Amino acid sequence: MPIDPEVHVTTTSENPAHTRTETDSLGSVEIPAEAYWGVHTMRALENFPISKRPISVYPELIVALASVKQAAARANHDVGVLDRQKAAWIDDACQRIIDGAYHEQFVVGVIQGGAGTSTNMNANEVITNVALELAGYGRGRYDVLHPIDDVNRSQSTNDTYPTALKLAMTFSLTTMLDELELLRRSFAAKGREFHSVLKVGRTQLQDAVPMTLGQEFHGFATTLGEDLERLRETIKLLGEVNLGATAIGTGITADPGYAARAVAHLSAITGQQLVTAPDLIEATSDTGVFMTFSSALKRSAIKLSKICNDLRLLSSGPQAGFGEINLPPRQAGSSIMPGKVNPVIPEAVSQVAYAIAGADVTVTMAAESGQLQLNAFEPVIAHSLLQSITWMRQACWTLRVNCVDGITANTDHLAAMVGSSVGMITALIPFIGYSEASAVAKLALATGRPVADLVVEAGLMTRQAVEAQLVPSKLSGIGPITQAIPVIDLQGEPAE
């Protein structure tokens, strides 16, 4: 059995603590004996106590990192720079992490200096020590398997970290798009449910022409469908990686055949269609794809927030507001006003949209601030985008399950508003003319009487003719007006 490294035991009468000593170019550090991470991770914990959020809050990133390291080990064995035994150990350790084990050992903060070096080293150390343990060695036996010489062979943070980030975004985006699609379907289902419910449309918050509530909800579904397509387009952009570029894109320290093999293995491991960037110098220094993705995500979030604003308006009241629809009551709305229920789900979703819009600014500034051959600010890009995707996914879920699926229409109230709306006169303009329609609208507003009655009383159309036009299908534009109805004169006879 291999001999374990020296384990230093520091004890007090109250709290015995076991540690092991690890050394880097800066000196020696005591590491908790039970930790799978090592000296480089410890220094990151000391240097970046900022976010209080470890990278493990994004499990997709941990899986992506392990996938990259697994692909690298296989490629290194293929080109003959890593022996079969070491490659097998690394492969096994990576697979266990991909399957969900050891994620709690990825402890460095999401905000860190060094362009992601701390994250890369955290991964190297955990994979090494997991592999050592599986092989029967003690943690820290880097003379047997080394975090840099073996696990990080043919790699640099500058190619493994952005590759893992693109993969993590793809993994996370896929599940987010599933939720967005379910939300789109939910709005579409409400569109079908409300297809014949007539209501007053509004422009600039003022009464406009009639429409159906179904058309309104169908419009919500359509706008979400458009964003689904825009976001799906970004997956292909994320599939272009710089794995094999090493430090700045020249591929220094890597075998000439390594890059192609590593990307091929990574595609097979992840099931993603990945390609090597045509210009590795450019791909290592440029973060434009993250701006493109961030912009598309922001667009989707802002449009979703607009929909939530509409839901809040349409459900406002219930007595002194629009009161057209009812949102499911989710919780008491006030500590002082009994019976008050607030639109808390749409409010929460809008706040997610504001955060995503702010994250887009962060991504933009970080992308602009990169210098020369590397952008050092990818950690904040990673955190901003992965958080945005996660929040957007959860926002879509709660909006669908806790709000949209339970929306009902106040049909009687809607019918009453349509019946008294002067906006219906617009549908009669082809038959009575704009000037007569304006006069009727003015009188209707002054008296509060229905437009239909005033048109008939003025002798402009027969009751039958008016009713033929003021049906939901024609008022909402669903059914076309096939022919003009003759305008009658003031004596009630058809005009010549």
C-alpha positions as CSV (number, residue, x, y, z in Angstrom):
1,M,0.0,0.0,0.0
2,P,1.4,3.5,-0.9
3,I,2.5,5.6,2.0
4,D,0.4,8.6,2.7
5,P,1.9,12.1,2.8
6,E,2.8,13.5,6.2
7,V,-0.4,14.5,8.0
8,H,0.1,17.3,10.5
9,V,-2.2,17.3,13.5
10,T,-2.8,20.6,15.2
11,T,-4.8,20.2,18.4
12,T,-6.4,22.2,21.1
13,S,-8.3,21.0,24.0
14,E,-11.5,22.2,22.5
15,N,-11.2,21.7,18.7
16,P,-8.8,19.1,17.2
17,A,-8.1,19.9,13.5
18,H,-6.3,17.6,11.1
19,T,-4.4,19.1,8.2
20,R,-2.0,18.2,5.5
21,T,0.8,20.4,4.1
22,E,0.9,21.4,0.4
23,T,3.4,23.6,-1.3
24,D,3.4,25.9,-4.3
25,S,5.9,28.5,-5.6
26,L,4.8,30.9,-2.8
27,G,5.4,28.5,0.0
28,S,3.6,25.9,2.1
29,V,0.0,26.0,3.3
30,E,-1.9,23.8,5.7
31,I,-5.0,22.2,4.0
32,P,-7.9,20.5,5.9
33,A,-7.1,16.8,5.7
34,E,-10.6,16.0,4.5
35,A,-10.5,18.5,1.6
36,Y,-10.1,17.2,-2.0
37,W,-8.9,20.6,-3.1
38,G,-5.3,21.8,-2.4
39,V,-2.9,24.8,-2.1
40,H,-4.1,26.8,-5.1
41,T,-7.7,26.6,-4.0
42,M,-6.7,27.6,-0.4
43,R,-5.0,30.7,-1.7
44,A,-8.1,31.6,-3.7
45,L,-10.3,31.2,-0.6
46,E,-8.0,33.6,1.2
47,N,-7.8,36.1,-1.7
48,F,-11.4,36.3,-2.8
49,P,-13.8,36.3,0.1
50,I,-16.1,38.4,-1.9
51,S,-19.3,36.8,-3.2
52,K,-19.7,34.2,-0.5
53,R,-21.0,32.0,-3.3
54,P,-18.8,29.1,-4.5
55,I,-18.7,28.0,-8.1
56,S,-20.7,24.9,-7.0
57,V,-23.9,26.9,-7.0
58,Y,-23.7,26.3,-10.8
59,P,-23.6,22.5,-11.1
60,E,-23.6,22.8,-14.9
61,L,-20.2,24.6,-14.7
62,I,-18.8,21.8,-12.5
63,V,-20.0,19.1,-14.9
64,A,-18.6,21.1,-17.8
65,L,-15.2,21.5,-16.1
66,A,-15.1,17.7,-15.4
67,S,-16.1,17.0,-19.0
68,V,-13.3,19.2,-20.4
69,K,-10.7,17.5,-18.1
70,Q,-12.0,14.0,-19.1
71,A,-11.7,14.9,-22.8
72,A,-8.2,16.3,-22.2
73,A,-7.1,13.1,-20.5
74,R,-8.4,10.9,-23.3
75,A,-6.8,13.2,-26.0
76,N,-3.5,13.2,-24.1
77,H,-3.5,9.5,-24.0
78,D,-4.3,9.3,-27.7
79,V,-1.3,11.5,-28.6
80,G,1.0,9.6,-26.3
81,V,1.7,12.2,-23.6
82,L,-0.3,10.5,-20.7
83,D,0.1,6.9,-19.8
84,R,-2.9,4.6,-19.8
85,Q,-3.1,4.2,-16.0
86,K,-3.1,7.9,-15.3
87,A,-5.6,8.6,-18.0
88,A,-7.9,5.9,-16.6
89,W,-7.6,7.4,-13.1
90,I,-8.4,10.9,-14.3
91,D,-11.2,9.6,-16.5
92,D,-12.9,7.7,-13.6
93,A,-12.6,10.7,-11.3
94,C,-14.1,13.1,-13.9
95,Q,-17.0,10.7,-14.6
96,R,-17.9,10.6,-10.9
97,I,-18.0,14.4,-10.8
98,I,-20.1,14.5,-14.0
99,D,-22.5,12.1,-12.3
100,G,-22.9,14.5,-9.4
101,A,-20.4,13.5,-6.8
102,Y,-17.9,15.8,-5.1
103,H,-19.5,19.1,-6.2
104,E,-19.3,20.5,-2.7
105,Q,-15.5,20.4,-3.1
106,F,-15.6,23.2,-5.8
107,V,-15.3,26.0,-3.2
108,V,-13.6,29.0,-4.9
109,G,-15.8,32.1,-5.2
110,V,-17.6,32.9,-8.4
111,I,-15.9,36.3,-8.4
112,Q,-12.1,36.0,-8.6
113,G,-9.1,37.5,-10.2
114,G,-6.9,35.6,-12.6
115,A,-9.2,35.0,-15.6
116,G,-10.6,31.8,-14.0
117,T,-7.3,30.3,-12.9
118,S,-8.6,29.6,-9.4
119,T,-11.6,27.7,-10.9
120,N,-9.3,25.7,-13.1
121,M,-6.9,24.8,-10.3
122,N,-9.8,23.9,-8.0
123,A,-10.9,21.4,-10.7
124,N,-7.4,20.1,-11.2
125,E,-6.9,19.5,-7.5
126,V,-10.3,17.9,-6.8
127,I,-10.0,15.6,-9.8
128,T,-6.4,14.6,-8.8
129,N,-7.3,13.8,-5.2
130,V,-10.5,11.9,-6.1
131,A,-8.4,9.9,-8.6
132,L,-5.7,9.2,-6.0
133,E,-8.3,8.1,-3.5
134,L,-10.0,5.8,-6.0
135,A,-6.5,4.3,-6.8
136,G,-5.8,3.7,-3.2
137,Y,-3.5,6.6,-2.5
138,G,-3.8,9.4,0.1
139,R,-4.8,12.9,-0.8
140,G,-1.9,15.1,-1.7
141,R,0.2,12.3,-3.3
142,Y,1.2,14.4,-6.2
143,D,4.3,12.4,-6.8
144,V,1.8,9.7,-8.1
145,L,-0.6,11.9,-10.0
146,H,-0.1,15.7,-10.3
147,P,-2.8,18.4,-10.7
148,I,-0.8,20.3,-13.3
149,D,1.6,17.9,-14.9
150,D,-1.1,15.3,-15.4
151,V,-4.7,16.6,-15.0
152,N,-3.9,19.9,-16.6
153,R,-1.6,18.4,-19.3
154,S,-1.7,20.3,-22.6
155,Q,-4.1,22.9,-21.1
156,S,-4.2,26.4,-19.8
157,T,-6.9,28.1,-17.9
158,N,-7.3,30.3,-21.0
159,D,-8.7,27.5,-23.1
160,T,-10.3,25.2,-20.5
161,Y,-12.2,27.8,-18.6
162,P,-14.0,29.5,-21.6
163,T,-14.7,26.1,-23.1
164,A,-16.2,24.9,-19.9
165,L,-18.2,28.2,-19.6
166,K,-19.6,27.8,-23.1
167,L,-20.6,24.2,-22.3
168,A,-22.2,25.2,-18.9
169,M,-24.2,27.9,-20.6
170,T,-25.4,25.4,-23.2
171,F,-26.4,22.9,-20.6
172,S,-28.2,25.5,-18.5
173,L,-29.7,27.2,-21.5
174,T,-31.2,23.9,-22.7
175,T,-33.2,23.4,-19.5
176,M,-34.2,27.1,-19.5
177,L,-35.5,26.8,-23.0
178,D,-37.6,23.8,-22.0
179,E,-39.2,26.0,-19.3
180,L,-39.7,28.9,-21.7
181,E,-41.4,26.5,-24.2
182,L,-43.7,25.2,-21.5
183,L,-44.6,28.8,-20.6
184,R,-45.3,29.6,-24.2
185,R,-47.6,26.7,-24.4
186,S,-49.4,27.8,-21.3
187,F,-50.1,31.2,-22.8
188,A,-51.2,29.6,-26.0
189,A,-53.6,27.3,-24.1
190,K,-55.1,30.4,-22.5
191,G,-55.4,32.0,-25.9
192,R,-57.6,29.0,-27.0
193,E,-59.6,29.1,-23.8
194,F,-60.4,32.8,-24.2
195,H,-60.8,32.8,-28.0
196,S,-64.4,34.1,-28.0
197,V,-64.1,36.4,-25.0
198,L,-64.5,40.0,-26.4
199,K,-62.8,42.9,-24.7
200,V,-61.7,46.5,-25.3
201,G,-58.2,46.8,-26.6
202,R,-56.1,49.7,-25.5
203,T,-53.4,52.0,-27.0
204,Q,-51.5,54.4,-24.8
205,L,-53.7,53.2,-21.9
206,Q,-56.8,54.7,-23.6
207,D,-59.7,52.7,-25.0
208,A,-59.2,51.5,-28.5
209,V,-61.0,49.0,-30.7
210,P,-62.3,45.6,-29.6
211,M,-60.4,42.4,-29.6
212,T,-60.6,39.1,-27.9
213,L,-58.8,38.1,-24.7
214,G,-57.7,35.1,-26.6
215,Q,-55.9,37.2,-29.1
216,E,-54.1,39.0,-26.3
217,F,-52.9,35.8,-24.8
218,H,-52.0,34.3,-28.2
219,G,-49.8,37.4,-28.7
220,F,-48.0,36.7,-25.5
221,A,-47.3,33.1,-26.7
222,T,-46.1,34.4,-30.1
223,T,-43.6,36.8,-28.6
224,L,-42.2,34.1,-26.4
225,G,-41.9,31.8,-29.4
226,E,-39.8,34.4,-31.2
227,D,-37.4,34.6,-28.3
228,L,-37.1,30.8,-28.2
229,E,-35.8,30.9,-31.7
230,R,-33.3,33.7,-31.1
231,L,-31.9,31.9,-28.0
232,R,-31.7,28.6,-29.8
233,E,-29.6,30.3,-32.4
234,T,-27.0,31.1,-29.8
235,I,-26.3,27.4,-29.0
236,K,-24.5,27.0,-32.3
237,L,-22.3,30.0,-31.5
238,L,-21.5,28.6,-28.1
239,G,-20.3,25.4,-29.9
240,E,-17.2,27.1,-31.2
241,V,-14.4,26.5,-28.6
242,N,-10.7,27.2,-28.2
243,L,-9.7,24.0,-26.4
244,G,-6.1,23.3,-27.5
245,A,-5.2,27.0,-27.7
246,T,-3.5,26.8,-24.3
247,A,-2.2,30.2,-23.1
248,I,-2.9,32.7,-25.9
249,G,-3.9,30.6,-28.9
250,T,-0.6,29.3,-30.2
251,G,-1.1,25.8,-28.7
252,I,2.2,25.9,-26.8
253,T,2.9,22.8,-24.7
254,A,0.2,20.8,-26.6
255,D,0.9,18.1,-29.2
256,P,-0.2,19.2,-32.7
257,G,-2.8,16.5,-32.7
258,Y,-4.2,17.3,-29.3
259,A,-6.8,20.0,-30.1
260,A,-8.7,18.0,-32.7
261,R,-8.7,14.9,-30.5
262,A,-9.8,16.9,-27.4
263,V,-12.7,18.6,-29.1
264,A,-13.8,15.3,-30.7
265,H,-13.8,13.6,-27.2
266,L,-15.6,16.5,-25.6
267,S,-18.3,16.4,-28.3
268,A,-18.8,12.7,-27.6
269,I,-18.8,13.1,-23.8
270,T,-21.3,16.0,-23.8
271,G,-23.4,15.2,-26.8
272,Q,-22.9,18.7,-28.1
273,Q,-21.7,19.7,-31.6
274,L,-18.5,21.4,-30.9
275,V,-15.9,22.7,-33.3
276,T,-12.5,24.2,-32.9
277,A,-12.4,27.9,-33.6
278,P,-10.7,28.7,-36.9
279,D,-8.5,31.4,-35.3
280,L,-7.4,30.4,-31.8
281,I,-5.6,33.7,-31.2
282,E,-8.9,35.5,-31.8
283,A,-11.0,33.0,-30.0
284,T,-8.8,33.2,-26.8
285,S,-9.0,37.0,-26.6
286,D,-12.5,37.7,-27.8
287,T,-15.7,37.3,-25.7
288,G,-18.2,38.5,-28.3
289,V,-20.2,35.4,-28.1
290,F,-21.0,36.1,-24.5
291,M,-22.3,39.6,-25.4
292,T,-24.4,38.1,-28.2
293,F,-26.0,35.6,-25.8
294,S,-26.4,38.1,-23.0
295,S,-28.2,40.4,-25.4
296,A,-30.6,37.7,-26.6
297,L,-31.3,36.7,-23.0
298,K,-32.0,40.3,-22.0
299,R,-34.4,40.7,-24.9
300,S,-36.4,37.7,-23.8
301,A,-36.4,38.8,-20.1
302,I,-37.5,42.3,-20.9
303,K,-40.3,41.1,-23.2
304,L,-41.4,38.7,-20.5
305,S,-41.4,41.5,-18.0
306,K,-43.7,43.5,-20.4
307,I,-46.1,40.6,-20.4
308,C,-46.0,40.5,-16.6
309,N,-46.8,44.3,-16.5
310,D,-49.8,43.6,-18.7
311,L,-51.0,40.8,-16.5
312,R,-50.8,43.1,-13.5
313,L,-52.7,45.8,-15.3
314,L,-55.4,43.5,-16.6
315,S,-55.9,42.0,-13.1
316,S,-55.7,45.3,-11.2
317,G,-58.5,46.0,-8.8
318,P,-60.5,43.9,-8.1
319,Q,-63.0,46.8,-7.7
320,A,-61.2,49.9,-8.7
321,G,-58.9,48.6,-11.5
322,F,-59.2,47.0,-14.9
323,G,-60.4,43.8,-13.4
324,E,-60.5,41.9,-16.7
325,I,-58.7,38.8,-15.5
326,N,-58.1,37.1,-12.2
327,L,-54.6,35.9,-11.2
328,P,-54.5,32.9,-8.8
329,P,-54.2,34.3,-5.2
330,R,-50.8,33.1,-3.9
331,Q,-50.4,34.9,-0.5
332,A,-51.8,37.6,1.7
333,G,-50.9,40.9,0.2
334,S,-50.8,43.2,3.2
335,S,-50.1,43.2,6.9
336,I,-52.6,46.0,7.4
337,M,-55.3,45.7,4.7
338,P,-57.4,42.5,5.2
339,G,-58.3,40.6,2.1
340,K,-55.7,42.3,-0.1
341,V,-54.0,40.0,-2.6
342,N,-51.1,41.2,-4.7
343,P,-49.8,40.0,-8.1
344,V,-46.6,38.7,-6.5
345,I,-45.6,36.2,-9.2
346,P,-45.5,38.8,-12.1
347,E,-43.7,41.2,-9.7
348,A,-41.0,38.6,-9.0
349,V,-40.5,37.8,-12.7
350,S,-40.1,41.5,-13.6
351,Q,-37.4,41.8,-10.9
352,V,-35.6,38.9,-12.5
353,A,-35.7,40.8,-15.8
354,Y,-34.2,43.9,-14.2
355,A,-31.4,41.8,-12.8
356,I,-30.8,40.2,-16.2
357,A,-30.7,43.7,-17.8
358,G,-28.1,44.7,-15.2
359,A,-26.1,41.6,-15.8
360,D,-26.0,42.4,-19.5
361,V,-24.4,45.7,-18.7
362,T,-21.8,43.8,-16.6
363,V,-21.1,41.4,-19.4
364,T,-20.7,44.3,-21.8
365,M,-18.2,46.1,-19.6
366,A,-16.2,43.0,-18.9
367,A,-16.0,42.1,-22.6
368,E,-14.8,45.7,-23.4
369,S,-12.2,45.6,-20.7
370,G,-10.2,42.7,-21.9
371,Q,-6.7,43.6,-23.1
372,L,-4.5,42.1,-25.8
373,Q,-4.5,38.2,-25.9
374,L,-6.8,37.5,-23.0
375,N,-9.9,38.8,-21.2
376,A,-9.2,38.6,-17.5
377,F,-12.8,39.3,-16.6
378,E,-14.5,36.1,-17.7
379,P,-15.3,35.1,-14.1
380,V,-17.8,37.9,-13.7
381,I,-19.1,37.1,-17.2
382,A,-19.6,33.5,-16.1
383,H,-21.3,34.4,-12.9
384,S,-23.6,37.0,-14.6
385,L,-24.7,34.8,-17.4
386,L,-25.1,31.6,-15.4
387,Q,-27.1,33.4,-12.7
388,S,-29.3,35.1,-15.4
389,I,-30.0,31.7,-17.0
390,T,-30.8,30.1,-13.7
391,W,-33.1,32.9,-12.6
392,M,-34.8,33.1,-15.9
393,R,-35.5,29.3,-15.8
394,Q,-37.0,29.5,-12.4
395,A,-39.0,32.6,-13.3
396,C,-40.6,30.9,-16.3
397,W,-41.5,27.9,-14.0
398,T,-43.1,30.0,-11.3
399,L,-45.0,32.2,-13.8
400,R,-46.4,29.2,-15.5
401,V,-47.3,27.0,-12.5
402,N,-48.2,29.7,-10.0
403,C,-49.9,32.2,-12.3
404,V,-50.7,31.7,-15.9
405,D,-52.2,28.2,-15.6
406,G,-54.7,29.5,-13.1
407,I,-55.8,32.7,-14.8
408,T,-59.5,33.2,-15.3
409,A,-61.5,35.8,-17.2
410,N,-64.2,38.1,-15.8
411,T,-66.4,37.6,-18.8
412,D,-69.4,39.6,-17.5
413,H,-67.3,42.6,-16.7
414,L,-65.6,42.4,-20.1
415,A,-68.9,42.1,-21.9
416,A,-70.2,45.2,-20.1
417,M,-67.2,47.2,-21.0
418,V,-67.4,46.3,-24.7
419,G,-71.1,47.1,-24.7
420,S,-70.5,50.6,-23.5
421,S,-67.3,51.2,-25.4
422,V,-67.3,53.9,-28.1
423,G,-64.4,52.0,-29.7
424,M,-67.0,49.8,-31.4
425,I,-67.9,52.7,-33.6
426,T,-64.7,52.2,-35.5
427,A,-66.1,48.9,-37.0
428,L,-69.0,50.9,-38.5
429,I,-66.9,53.6,-40.2
430,P,-67.0,51.7,-43.6
431,F,-70.8,52.0,-43.4
432,I,-71.6,55.4,-41.9
433,G,-68.3,57.4,-42.6
434,Y,-65.8,58.9,-40.2
435,S,-67.7,62.2,-39.6
436,E,-70.9,60.5,-38.6
437,A,-69.0,58.0,-36.5
438,S,-67.2,60.8,-34.7
439,A,-70.5,62.5,-33.8
440,V,-72.0,59.3,-32.5
441,A,-68.8,58.6,-30.4
442,K,-69.0,62.1,-28.9
443,L,-72.7,61.6,-28.0
444,A,-72.0,58.2,-26.5
445,L,-69.3,59.5,-24.3
446,A,-71.5,62.4,-23.2
447,T,-74.6,60.3,-22.5
448,G,-73.1,56.9,-21.6
449,R,-75.5,55.2,-24.0
450,P,-74.5,52.3,-26.2
451,V,-73.1,53.1,-29.6
452,A,-75.5,50.6,-31.3
453,D,-78.6,52.4,-30.0
454,L,-77.4,55.8,-31.1
455,V,-76.5,54.6,-34.6
456,V,-79.9,53.1,-35.1
457,E,-81.7,56.1,-33.6
458,A,-79.9,58.4,-35.9
459,G,-81.1,56.3,-38.8
460,L,-77.6,55.6,-40.0
461,M,-78.0,51.8,-40.0
462,T,-80.7,49.3,-39.2
463,R,-80.6,47.3,-36.0
464,Q,-80.0,44.1,-38.0
465,A,-77.2,45.7,-39.9
466,V,-75.5,47.0,-36.8
467,E,-75.8,43.7,-35.0
468,A,-74.3,41.9,-38.0
469,Q,-71.1,44.0,-37.7
470,L,-70.8,44.1,-33.9
471,V,-70.2,40.4,-33.4
472,P,-67.0,39.2,-31.8
473,S,-65.5,37.6,-35.0
474,K,-65.8,40.8,-37.0
475,L,-65.0,43.2,-34.1
476,S,-61.8,41.3,-33.4
477,G,-60.8,40.9,-37.0
478,I,-61.1,37.1,-36.9
479,G,-63.9,37.1,-39.4
480,P,-63.6,39.4,-42.4
481,I,-66.2,41.9,-43.5
482,T,-67.2,40.4,-46.8
483,Q,-69.3,43.2,-48.3
484,A,-70.5,46.7,-47.5
485,I,-74.0,47.2,-46.0
486,P,-75.9,50.0,-47.7
487,V,-76.1,53.2,-45.7
488,I,-79.7,54.2,-45.1
489,D,-81.0,57.8,-45.3
490,L,-82.7,59.7,-42.5
491,Q,-86.1,58.4,-43.5
492,G,-85.1,54.9,-43.0
493,E,-84.9,54.0,-46.7
494,P,-81.8,52.7,-48.4
495,A,-79.7,55.4,-49.9
496,E,-79.5,55.7,-53.7
